[in-house]
Amino acid sequence: MRVLMVSDVYFPRVNGVSTSIQTFRRDLAAHGCETWLVAPAYPAGWQDDERVLRQPSRYLAFDPEDRMMKPRATLAACLEHVGRVDVLHIQTPFIAHWIGIKAARRQNVPTIETYHTFFEEYLHHYLPLLPAAAARAFARTISRRQCNAVDAVVAPSRQLADVLVGYGVTRPIHTIPTGLNLDEFAGGDALAFRARHGIAADRPVMLLVGRVAHEKNIAFLLDVLAEVRRSVPSVLFIIAGEGPALAGLRRTAAAAGLQDNVLFVGYLDRRGALLDCYRAADVFVFASRTETQGLVLLESLALGLPVVSTAVLGTKEVLRDAGGALVVAEDVKEFSAAVVSVLTRPELRAALASAGRAFVAQRWSSREMAKRLAQLYGDLARTRCAASMTVR
């Protein structure tokens, strides 16, 4: 089986889509599935394999972390390769979608699209001149049209699949989350991370890893921090990530007098410093309202880091029956009480750590998720081949 993936984002741009693509490509290879990836070139390089096809791209003033691939070059790259593959897999809804559809139709190759992002709930943050209701309606319309333009859709959670059905998506929707390779979450040096950042070995640490964006609801977590500090004065909240909300959150923390209790460390290398960071924390906190899956929750649990989180949309699926996690409402008092319990009760932390590792190992194998995706590719390719023979 040969697959051409097309995406508007990939490493060194750090986000869940990049991680998902990397994880699936690695494990699909173990199932005999070859994948090529068309993705934008970035000013900062990345150690790609020979099947990552970087395309010329331009700067986006309203979103400087991302790049826009140049359509003509991207179409040429897709057309050069799409005739050699069995399926074209679109990963993002921008240039990648439109170019992917055009290339696949020219070569009569079946298309699949993963709906990674709940655009309805965050688009208005990036189109501030458009009323929120209008932005949501626009996101629903575009999502419906794009999903109905492909042969099948992958949703990372059942909750998001239900959302797409509500939009009027009529194409088959398959729920296939991104799994985790536990071998990648066996390292990490807590003391080394704390030493690098001047954090005392016994200082209680809350952690959030992810893009620092408005839709992540980090301002709520700063309110939680202020409440936690009443019971645990020395608590430190580490935020590992970057994004458009960073400057505003720094100002919010300073205005609330929390500057000595918050540490922004930016993006960290997933193969080293990020593992150290996870290990250095005592509790992982999460309150995003728009997450389609929440891979960082699984990463935390795999590393034995207890989680305190709300359960909305995709995180509801991840945290269903999850050992290692305390699921709470988006309420400052309730959320804070759970965090304080984890920080002040070593026996609870130990029990949650053990349960979290077992939960991920039993339920979230990346190899199993890749097997399901490979089977879907095969079904699509066989269906298209049968239809072509019938027409002849």
Residue pairs with C-beta under 8 A, 6 or more apart in sequence:
1 32
1 33
1 34
1 86
1 87
1 374
1 377
1 378
1 381
2 33
2 34
2 35
2 36
2 84
2 85
2 86
2 87
3 28
3 33
3 34
3 35
3 36
3 85
3 86
3 87
3 88
3 89
3 377
4 35
4 36
4 37
4 38
4 78
4 81
4 82
4 85
4 87
4 88
4 89
4 109
5 21
5 25
5 35
5 36
5 37
5 38
5 88
5 89
5 90
5 91
6 37
6 38
6 39
6 74
6 78
6 88
6 89
6 90
6 91
6 92
6 96
6 99
6 100
7 17
7 21
7 37
7 38
7 39
7 90
7 91
7 92
7 96
8 39
8 40
8 66
8 67
8 68
8 69
8 91
8 92
8 94
8 95
8 96
9 15
9 17
9 18
9 39
9 40
9 66
9 91
9 92
10 17
10 18
10 21
10 22
10 37
10 39
10 40
10 46
10 52
11 18
11 22
11 46
12 42
12 44
12 45
12 46
13 42
13 65
13 66
13 67
14 211
14 241
14 267
14 270
15 211
16 116
16 178
16 292
16 293
16 295
17 91
17 92
17 116
17 117
19 178
19 270
19 295
20 91
20 114
20 116
20 156
20 178
20 295
21 37
21 91
23 178
23 179
23 180
23 181
23 366
23 370
24 35
24 178
24 366
24 369
24 370
24 373
25 35
25 37
26 181
26 366
27 179
27 181
27 366
27 367
27 369
27 370
27 371
28 35
28 370
28 373
28 374
29 35
30 367
30 370
31 370
31 371
31 374
32 374
33 370
33 374
33 377
34 51
35 51
35 89
36 51
36 52
36 53
36 81
36 85
37 51
37 52
37 53
38 53
38 55
38 69
38 74
38 77
38 78
38 81
38 96
39 52
39 53
39 54
39 55
39 69
40 54
40 55
40 57
40 67
40 68
40 69
41 54
41 55
41 56
41 57
41 67
42 57
42 67
48 54
53 77
53 81
55 69
55 70
55 73
55 74
55 77
56 69
56 70
56 73
57 67
57 68
57 69
57 70
58 67
58 68
58 70
59 67
60 66
60 67
60 68
62 126
63 126
63 244
65 242
65 243
65 244
68 94
68 95
69 95
69 96
69 99
71 95
71 98
71 99
74 95
74 96
74 99
75 99
75 102
75 103
78 88
78 99
78 100
78 102
78 103
79 103
79 106
79 107
82 88
82 103
82 104
82 106
82 107
82 109
83 107
83 109
85 109
86 109
86 110
86 377
86 381
87 109
87 110
87 111
87 112
87 377
87 380
87 381
88 100
88 103
88 104
88 109
88 110
88 111
88 112
89 111
89 112
89 113
89 114
89 377
90 96
90 97
90 100
90 101
90 111
90 112
90 113
90 114
90 150
91 113
91 114
91 116
92 116
93 113
93 117
93 119
93 142
93 143
93 146
97 113
97 146
97 149
100 111
101 111
101 149
101 150
103 109
104 110
104 111
108 384
108 388
109 384
110 151
110 152
110 380
110 381
110 383
110 384
111 149
111 150
111 151
112 150
112 151
112 152
112 153
112 154
112 376
112 377
112 380
113 146
113 147
113 150
113 152
113 153
113 154
114 153
114 154
114 155
114 156
115 143
115 147
115 153
115 154
115 155
115 156
115 160
115 164
115 292
116 156
116 292
117 290
117 292
118 160
118 163
118 290
118 291
118 292
118 313
118 314
119 139
119 142
119 143
120 136
120 139
120 140
120 143
120 163
121 136
121 215
121 289
121 290
122 213
122 214
122 215
122 290
123 135
123 136
123 138
123 139
124 130
124 131
124 132
124 135
124 136
125 213
125 214
125 215
125 244
126 244
127 135
130 138
140 167
143 164
143 167
143 169
144 164
144 167
144 168
144 169
147 153
147 164
147 167
147 169
147 171
147 173
148 168
148 169
148 170
148 171
150 171
151 171
151 172
151 380
151 383
151 384
152 171
152 172
152 173
152 174
152 376
152 380
153 164
153 169
153 171
153 172
153 173
153 174
154 173
154 174
154 175
154 176
154 373
154 376
155 161
155 164
155 173
155 174
155 175
155 176
155 292
156 175
156 176
156 177
156 178
156 292
156 293
156 314
156 317
157 175
157 177
157 292
157 293
157 313
157 314
157 316
157 317
157 318
158 175
158 317
159 313
159 314
159 316
159 317
160 292
160 313
160 314
161 173
161 175
163 313
164 173
165 173
174 372
174 376
176 369
176 372
176 373
176 376
177 293
177 317
177 318
177 364
177 369
178 293
178 295
178 366
178 369
179 364
179 365
179 366
179 367
179 368
179 369
179 370
180 295
180 298
180 299
180 302
180 360
180 364
180 365
180 366
181 366
181 367
182 302
182 360
182 361
182 365
184 271
185 275
185 299
185 302
185 303
187 275
188 275
188 276
188 277
188 278
188 279
188 303
189 275
189 276
189 279
190 276
190 279
190 280
191 201
191 280
192 276
193 199
193 273
193 276
193 277
193 279
193 280
194 200
194 201
194 203
194 280
196 276
197 263
197 265
199 205
199 236
199 263
199 280
203 234
203 235
203 236
204 232
204 234
204 235
204 236
204 282
204 343
204 344
205 235
205 236
205 237
205 238
205 280
205 281
205 282
205 283
206 221
206 225
206 228
206 235
206 236
206 237
206 238
206 281
206 282
206 283
206 284
206 285
206 339
206 343
207 237
207 238
207 240
207 277
207 278
207 280
207 281
207 283
207 284
207 285
207 300
207 305
208 216
208 218
208 221
208 237
208 238
208 239
208 240
208 241
208 284
208 285
208 286
209 240
209 241
209 274
209 277
209 278
209 284
209 296
209 299
209 300
210 216
210 240
210 241
210 288
210 296
211 241
211 242
211 243
212 218
212 239
212 241
212 242
212 243
212 244
212 245
212 246
212 249
212 264
213 243
213 244
213 245
214 244
214 245
215 288
215 289
215 290
216 243
216 245
216 287
216 288
216 290
217 287
217 288
217 289
217 330
218 239
218 245
218 249
218 287
219 249
219 252
220 287
220 330
220 332
221 237
221 285
221 287
222 237
222 249
222 252
222 253
222 256
222 258
222 262
223 332
224 285
224 287
224 332
224 335
224 336
224 339
225 235
225 237
225 258
225 261
225 262
226 256
226 258
227 332
227 333
227 336
228 235
228 336
228 339
228 340
228 343
229 235
229 258
229 261
231 336
231 340
231 344
232 340
232 343
232 344
235 261
235 343
236 261
236 262
236 263
237 258
237 261
237 262
237 263
237 285
238 263
238 265
238 277
238 280
238 281
239 249
239 262
239 263
239 264
239 265
240 265
240 266
240 267
240 268
240 274
240 277
241 266
241 267
242 266
242 267
246 264
249 264
250 264
253 259
253 261
253 262
265 277
268 274
268 276
268 277
275 303
278 284
278 299
278 300
278 303
278 305
279 303
279 305
281 305
282 305
282 306
282 342
282 343
282 349
283 305
283 306
283 307
283 308
283 339
283 342
283 343
283 349
284 296
284 297
284 300
284 305
284 306
284 307
284 308
284 309
285 307
285 308
285 309
285 335
285 339
286 294
286 296
286 297
286 307
286 308
286 309
286 310
286 315
287 309
287 310
287 330
287 335
288 294
288 310
288 312
288 315
289 310
289 312
289 313
289 330
290 312
290 313
291 312
291 313
291 314
291 315
292 313
292 314
293 314
293 315
293 317
293 318
294 309
294 314
294 315
294 318
294 319
297 307
297 309
297 315
297 318
297 319
297 322
297 325
298 318
298 360
298 364
300 306
300 307
300 356
301 307
301 322
301 323
301 324
301 325
301 356
301 357
301 359
301 360
302 356
302 357
302 360
302 361
303 357
304 324
304 353
304 354
304 356
304 357
305 353
305 356
306 324
306 325
306 326
306 342
306 348
306 349
306 352
306 353
306 356
307 319
307 322
307 324
307 325
307 326
307 352
307 356
308 325
308 326
308 328
308 335
308 338
308 339
308 342
309 315
309 319
309 325
309 326
309 327
309 328
310 327
310 328
310 329
310 330
310 335
311 319
311 320
311 327
312 330
319 325
319 327
321 359
322 356
322 359
323 352
323 355
323 356
323 358
323 359
324 352
324 353
324 354
324 355
324 356
324 357
324 359
325 352
325 356
326 338
326 341
326 342
326 352
328 334
328 335
328 338
329 335
341 348
342 348
342 349
342 352
